[in-house]
Amino acid sequence: MTVVLVGMPGCGKSTAGRQLARNLGWRFVDSDAEIEHEIGGPIRAFFDRNGEERFREIEQQVIERLSKPERLVLATGGGAVLRQQNRDAMAQPGNQVVYLRATPEDLARRLRHDTQRPLLQGGDPLRKLRDLFRQRDPLYREVASFVIDTGRTSVPTLVNLLCMQLEMAGLSRSA
């Protein structure tokens, strides 16, 4: 089984995913880090040079490769759900897709000093987060096996919630 974490930028996918993988004794992969390895540099620079469409093509290849059911926790980029092919790859049999849901207001608070996320640069970040949330929330829900509201939850509490939910879904550490 692969546990795939989806959600808005800043919802805790990478932070909680690393800890969840440690708790399960599984491998952790951040799809954005994999993409940066493939393109040979930061996503933001690639995004600026080549545009969102080219970035999404590479992201799709990475998601397809990493979504194969194995003992893996995969943190995806916030926009990975935009392509149907990615949603199909993530939700294939044997995988559990977890939507880590946070409000745009909580995300704006967490990301107020972030300069690395291309879609949040310039203008009004809260307005951008609200627009992204309106567009993406239905897609996250469509692909999710279950939803966990992150709100102001601490990382250890969030990881415990994830472990309990996965256990209820039939995952054991030996799966």
Stockholm file with secondary structure:
# STOCKHOLM 1.0

chainA/1-175         MTVVLVGMPGCGKSTAGRQLARNLGWRFVDSDAEIEHEIGGPIRAFFDRNGEERFREIEQQVIERLSKPERLVLATGGGAVLRQQNRDAMAQPGNQVVYLRATPEDLARRLRHDTQRPLLQGGDPLRKLRDLFRQRDPLYREVASFVIDTGRTSVPTLVNLLCMQLEMAGLSRSA
#=GR chainA/1-175 SS CEEEEECSTTSSHHHHHHHHHHHHTCEEEEHHHHHHHHHTSCHHHHHHHHHHHHHHHHHHHHHHHHTSSSSEEEECCTTGGGSHHHHHHHTSTTCEEEEEECCHHHHHHHHTTCCCCGGGSSSCHHHHHHHHHHHHHHHHHHHCSEEEECTTCCHHHHHHHHHHHHHHTTCCTTC
#=GC SS_cons         CEEEEECSTTSSHHHHHHHHHHHHTCEEEEHHHHHHHHHTSCHHHHHHHHHHHHHHHHHHHHHHHHTSSSSEEEECCTTGGGSHHHHHHHTSTTCEEEEEECCHHHHHHHHTTCCCCGGGSSSCHHHHHHHHHHHHHHHHHHHCSEEEECTTCCHHHHHHHHHHHHHHTTCCTTC
//
